[in-house]
Amino acid sequence: MRKDILLVKHCYDINWAKDLNELLGTIFLDPFKFTEKSYLPGRTQQMRYEAKLIEYMRSNKITKLFFVNYIDDFSNNFIKAGFVKEIYGIVHSSNYQNEDVGNDRRLTNYEDGILPIANKIFTNSDYLGTFIKRPTINIGLPLQDNFKKPKLENDQVIFNHRLAKEKGVDYLFDIKEKYRDQFVISCPKGNLSLIPKLKQLYKNFYFKIPHNQYRQILSKCGFQISLASHETFGYGVQEAIANGLCPLVIDNNSTCYSENIIEELRFKNLEELYNKLDHLSNDKTEKERLILKQQELSSKYKQTNWIENLLNEL
């Protein structure tokens, strides 16, 4: 463990950030606890948190930092007032990506300016690394160690993403009626205006539910789906894989799926999706084979492996 490195957590209440905050707090120095908040309150909290960290750095002569979300949370105050000497961090997106949330090409100048300041930058996919204008190290994101057995009896399909255009939410309005009862829509955040329309189409619709309830719903599904037009890791997809579900993801050039999802579980269009759903629902042996094959590919993201890979790079 590296208690000589001070952790800079991310205050936004998105699942990957909350999970990373908790895990990295066990391997780096983490003196201040908080509850992550929605975006704007989270940014306010981040500024107050930064001030506390700088005071702690000065009092304890800490000179190394690790950022959970480097681009969003870097501040020159850590250097000017905190006297930091070594900086490490994870980058989760880039302003060079057209479909990134909050993308603004003006901010590429900021991005280009702060990235060389860090000693090492980590990404969650090689795909994301192609947008970063400096060398990066792809380590993915951590998953639970105990991958669960393939779920073969239940054929419910969960869509566990934000209600957002880049997550392919528009496709949900085009799903054939015969498949809609098979779908479970569980969204942690998103466009509120879409909720009434989707509730009319899907009887199994959940929005911003407690995480333990979401986990219960996930455990009762057998398939997971991604229709995204922009994805740098696919946290919801990989979480489902770790829990024994069979992922089915859209195959395009603007996601990372070609590198972290096996070819047999990628589809080009909705008709191909229906064919895969029908085939794997009827052929449990093949479904089990593909889940196990995918879990083998995803095993490098198991928490123990992920921490070892990260620490070896520091």
C-alpha positions as CSV (number, residue, x, y, z in Angstrom):
1,M,0.0,0.0,0.0
2,R,1.2,3.6,-0.6
3,K,0.4,5.7,2.4
4,D,3.0,8.3,1.1
5,I,0.5,9.2,-1.6
6,L,-2.5,11.4,-0.8
7,L,-5.8,10.5,-2.5
8,V,-7.8,13.2,-4.2
9,K,-11.3,11.7,-4.4
10,H,-14.1,12.8,-6.9
11,C,-17.2,14.2,-5.3
12,Y,-19.7,13.5,-8.1
13,D,-22.2,10.7,-7.1
14,I,-21.6,8.5,-10.2
15,N,-21.1,4.8,-9.5
16,W,-17.5,4.4,-10.8
17,A,-16.4,7.4,-8.8
18,K,-18.0,6.2,-5.6
19,D,-16.5,2.7,-6.0
20,L,-13.0,4.1,-6.9
21,N,-13.1,6.5,-3.9
22,E,-13.8,3.7,-1.6
23,L,-11.3,1.2,-3.1
24,L,-8.4,3.7,-3.5
25,G,-9.0,5.0,0.0
26,T,-7.7,1.6,1.2
27,I,-4.4,1.8,-0.6
28,F,-3.6,5.6,-0.5
29,L,-3.8,8.1,2.3
30,D,-7.4,9.2,2.7
31,P,-7.9,11.4,5.7
32,F,-11.3,13.0,4.9
33,K,-14.6,11.2,4.4
34,F,-17.7,12.5,2.6
35,T,-20.8,11.5,0.8
36,E,-20.7,12.1,-3.0
37,K,-23.3,14.5,-4.3
38,S,-25.1,15.4,-7.6
39,Y,-23.0,17.5,-10.0
40,L,-23.2,21.1,-8.9
41,P,-23.3,20.4,-5.1
42,G,-20.5,18.0,-5.8
43,R,-18.3,20.7,-7.4
44,T,-18.9,23.0,-4.4
45,Q,-17.8,20.1,-2.1
46,Q,-14.8,19.4,-4.3
47,M,-13.5,23.0,-3.8
48,R,-13.9,22.8,0.0
49,Y,-12.3,19.3,0.0
50,E,-9.3,20.7,-2.0
51,A,-8.7,23.3,0.6
52,K,-8.7,20.7,3.4
53,L,-6.3,18.5,1.4
54,I,-3.8,21.3,0.8
55,E,-3.8,22.2,4.5
56,Y,-3.2,18.5,5.3
57,M,-0.4,18.3,2.8
58,R,1.4,21.3,4.3
59,S,1.0,20.1,7.9
60,N,2.1,16.5,7.1
61,K,4.7,17.3,4.4
62,I,2.9,15.2,1.8
63,T,4.4,15.7,-1.7
64,K,2.6,13.0,-3.8
65,L,-1.0,13.0,-5.1
66,F,-3.3,10.5,-6.9
67,F,-6.4,11.9,-8.6
68,V,-9.5,9.7,-9.0
69,N,-10.6,12.0,-11.8
70,Y,-7.6,14.0,-12.9
71,I,-8.9,16.4,-15.6
72,D,-11.9,17.5,-13.6
73,D,-10.2,17.9,-10.3
74,F,-6.7,19.1,-11.0
75,S,-5.9,22.5,-9.5
76,N,-2.7,24.6,-9.7
77,N,-3.3,25.2,-6.0
78,F,-1.9,21.8,-5.2
79,I,1.4,22.9,-6.7
80,K,1.4,26.6,-5.6
81,A,0.0,26.2,-2.1
82,G,0.5,22.4,-1.5
83,F,4.0,22.1,-2.9
84,V,3.2,18.7,-4.5
85,K,6.2,17.1,-6.3
86,E,4.6,13.9,-7.9
87,I,1.2,13.7,-9.5
88,Y,-0.7,10.6,-10.7
89,G,-4.3,10.2,-11.8
90,I,-7.0,8.6,-13.9
91,V,-8.5,10.2,-16.9
92,H,-12.1,9.1,-17.7
93,S,-12.8,11.1,-20.8
94,S,-11.5,13.8,-23.1
95,N,-12.8,17.0,-24.6
96,Y,-11.5,15.7,-27.9
97,Q,-14.3,13.2,-27.9
98,N,-17.3,14.7,-29.7
99,E,-19.9,12.8,-27.6
100,D,-18.4,13.2,-24.2
101,V,-20.8,14.7,-21.7
102,G,-20.0,18.4,-21.3
103,N,-17.6,18.3,-24.2
104,D,-16.3,21.7,-25.2
105,R,-13.4,22.0,-27.7
106,R,-12.2,25.2,-25.9
107,L,-11.3,23.0,-23.0
108,T,-8.9,20.9,-25.1
109,N,-6.4,23.8,-24.5
110,Y,-6.8,23.3,-20.7
111,E,-6.6,19.5,-21.1
112,D,-3.4,19.8,-23.2
113,G,-1.9,22.2,-20.6
114,I,-2.5,20.1,-17.5
115,L,-1.8,16.5,-18.8
116,P,2.0,17.0,-19.0
117,I,2.1,18.1,-15.4
118,A,1.2,14.6,-14.2
119,N,4.0,12.1,-13.8
120,K,1.7,9.3,-15.1
121,I,-1.8,9.2,-16.5
122,F,-4.0,6.1,-16.4
123,T,-7.0,5.4,-18.6
124,N,-9.7,2.8,-18.6
125,S,-9.3,1.7,-22.3
126,D,-6.9,2.0,-25.2
127,Y,-9.8,3.6,-27.1
128,L,-9.8,6.5,-24.7
129,G,-6.0,6.7,-24.9
130,T,-6.2,7.6,-28.6
131,F,-7.8,10.9,-27.6
132,I,-5.2,11.8,-24.9
133,K,-2.3,13.9,-26.2
134,R,0.4,12.3,-24.1
135,P,1.4,8.7,-23.2
136,T,-1.1,6.9,-21.0
137,I,-1.3,3.5,-19.2
138,N,-4.5,1.5,-19.7
139,I,-5.5,-0.3,-16.5
140,G,-9.3,-0.3,-16.9
141,L,-11.5,0.0,-13.9
142,P,-11.7,-2.4,-10.9
143,L,-14.5,-5.0,-10.5
144,Q,-15.3,-7.3,-7.7
145,D,-12.9,-10.3,-7.1
146,N,-15.6,-13.0,-6.9
147,F,-17.1,-13.3,-10.3
148,K,-20.5,-15.1,-10.1
149,K,-21.6,-18.1,-12.0
150,P,-23.3,-17.6,-15.3
151,K,-27.0,-16.8,-14.9
152,L,-28.7,-19.2,-17.2
153,E,-32.3,-19.5,-16.1
154,N,-33.4,-15.9,-16.3
155,D,-33.7,-14.2,-19.7
156,Q,-34.6,-10.7,-18.5
157,V,-32.5,-8.0,-20.2
158,I,-31.3,-5.1,-18.2
159,F,-30.5,-1.6,-19.6
160,N,-28.5,-0.1,-16.7
161,H,-27.2,3.2,-18.1
162,R,-28.0,6.9,-17.8
163,L,-31.0,8.2,-19.8
164,A,-28.8,10.0,-22.3
165,K,-28.4,10.2,-26.0
166,E,-24.8,8.9,-25.9
167,K,-26.0,5.8,-24.0
168,G,-28.3,4.9,-27.0
169,V,-31.6,5.7,-25.2
170,D,-33.3,6.5,-28.5
171,Y,-33.0,2.8,-29.4
172,L,-35.3,2.0,-26.5
173,F,-38.2,3.5,-28.4
174,D,-37.5,1.2,-31.4
175,I,-37.4,-2.1,-29.5
176,K,-40.1,-4.4,-30.9
177,E,-43.1,-4.8,-28.7
178,K,-42.7,-8.6,-28.3
179,Y,-39.3,-8.0,-26.5
180,R,-40.3,-5.1,-24.2
181,D,-41.6,-7.2,-21.4
182,Q,-38.2,-9.0,-21.4
183,F,-36.5,-5.6,-20.8
184,V,-35.7,-4.0,-17.4
185,I,-34.8,-0.4,-17.6
186,S,-32.8,0.8,-14.5
187,C,-31.2,4.2,-14.8
188,P,-29.2,6.0,-12.1
189,K,-29.5,9.4,-13.7
190,G,-30.6,11.1,-16.9
191,N,-33.1,13.1,-18.9
192,L,-36.2,13.4,-16.8
193,S,-38.4,14.3,-19.8
194,L,-37.9,10.8,-21.2
195,I,-39.3,9.0,-18.1
196,P,-43.1,9.2,-18.9
197,K,-42.6,7.9,-22.4
198,L,-40.4,5.0,-21.3
199,K,-42.8,4.1,-18.5
200,Q,-45.6,3.7,-21.1
201,L,-43.4,1.3,-23.1
202,Y,-41.8,-0.7,-20.3
203,K,-43.6,-2.1,-17.3
204,N,-40.2,-2.8,-15.7
205,F,-38.8,0.7,-15.4
206,Y,-36.8,2.1,-12.5
207,F,-35.1,5.5,-12.1
208,K,-32.5,6.6,-9.5
209,I,-33.3,3.8,-7.1
210,P,-31.2,2.9,-4.1
211,H,-28.1,0.9,-5.1
212,N,-29.1,-2.2,-3.0
213,Q,-32.4,-2.3,-4.9
214,Y,-30.5,-2.0,-8.2
215,R,-28.3,-4.9,-7.2
216,Q,-31.3,-7.1,-6.4
217,I,-32.8,-6.3,-9.9
218,L,-29.5,-7.0,-11.6
219,S,-29.3,-10.4,-9.8
220,K,-32.6,-11.4,-11.4
221,C,-31.6,-10.7,-15.0
222,G,-29.8,-13.0,-17.4
223,F,-28.7,-10.5,-20.1
224,Q,-27.3,-6.9,-20.0
225,I,-27.4,-4.6,-23.0
226,S,-25.5,-1.5,-24.2
227,L,-26.6,0.6,-27.1
228,A,-24.1,3.3,-26.6
229,S,-22.6,5.6,-29.2
230,H,-19.9,6.7,-26.8
231,E,-18.2,4.5,-24.2
232,T,-14.7,4.5,-22.8
233,F,-15.0,1.4,-20.5
234,G,-18.6,0.3,-19.9
235,Y,-18.8,0.2,-16.2
236,G,-22.4,-1.1,-16.2
237,V,-21.5,-3.7,-18.7
238,Q,-18.5,-5.0,-16.8
239,E,-20.4,-5.0,-13.5
240,A,-23.0,-7.2,-15.1
241,I,-20.3,-9.6,-16.4
242,A,-18.9,-9.9,-12.9
243,N,-22.3,-10.8,-11.7
244,G,-22.8,-13.6,-14.2
245,L,-25.0,-11.9,-16.8
246,C,-24.5,-12.2,-20.6
247,P,-23.7,-8.8,-22.1
248,L,-24.8,-7.8,-25.6
249,V,-23.3,-4.6,-26.8
250,I,-23.6,-2.6,-30.0
251,D,-20.5,-2.7,-32.2
252,N,-19.3,0.6,-33.6
253,N,-16.1,2.7,-33.8
254,S,-17.0,5.2,-31.0
255,T,-16.9,2.8,-28.1
256,C,-14.2,0.6,-26.4
257,Y,-16.2,-2.6,-26.9
258,S,-14.0,-4.0,-29.6
259,E,-11.2,-4.3,-27.1
260,N,-13.0,-5.5,-23.9
261,I,-16.1,-7.5,-25.2
262,I,-15.7,-10.7,-27.2
263,E,-16.9,-10.6,-30.8
264,E,-19.7,-13.1,-30.3
265,L,-21.4,-10.7,-27.9
266,R,-21.4,-7.7,-30.1
267,F,-24.2,-6.8,-32.6
268,K,-24.5,-4.4,-35.5
269,N,-28.2,-3.6,-35.3
270,L,-31.4,-4.4,-33.5
271,E,-32.3,-7.3,-35.7
272,E,-29.0,-8.9,-34.9
273,L,-29.6,-8.2,-31.2
274,Y,-33.0,-10.0,-31.4
275,N,-31.4,-13.0,-33.1
276,K,-28.7,-13.2,-30.4
277,L,-31.3,-12.9,-27.6
278,D,-33.5,-15.6,-29.1
279,H,-30.5,-18.0,-29.8
280,L,-28.9,-17.6,-26.4
281,S,-32.2,-17.8,-24.5
282,N,-32.8,-21.2,-26.2
283,D,-29.3,-22.5,-26.1
284,K,-28.2,-22.3,-22.4
285,T,-25.0,-24.2,-23.1
286,E,-23.8,-21.7,-25.6
287,K,-24.9,-18.8,-23.3
288,E,-22.8,-20.3,-20.5
289,R,-19.8,-20.8,-22.7
290,L,-19.9,-17.2,-23.9
291,I,-20.3,-15.7,-20.4
292,L,-17.3,-17.7,-19.1
293,K,-15.3,-16.7,-22.1
294,Q,-16.1,-13.0,-21.5
295,Q,-15.4,-13.4,-17.8
296,E,-12.0,-14.7,-18.6
297,L,-11.3,-11.6,-20.7
298,S,-12.6,-9.3,-18.0
299,S,-10.7,-11.0,-15.2
300,K,-7.8,-8.6,-15.6
301,Y,-10.2,-6.0,-14.0
302,K,-10.7,-8.0,-10.8
303,Q,-10.0,-5.8,-7.9
304,T,-6.9,-7.7,-6.7
305,N,-5.4,-7.8,-10.2
306,W,-6.3,-4.1,-10.8
307,I,-4.6,-2.9,-7.6
308,E,-1.5,-4.9,-8.4
309,N,-1.3,-3.5,-11.9
310,L,-1.7,0.1,-10.6
311,L,0.8,-0.2,-7.8
312,N,3.4,-1.7,-10.1
313,E,3.1,1.4,-12.3
314,L,3.7,3.9,-9.4
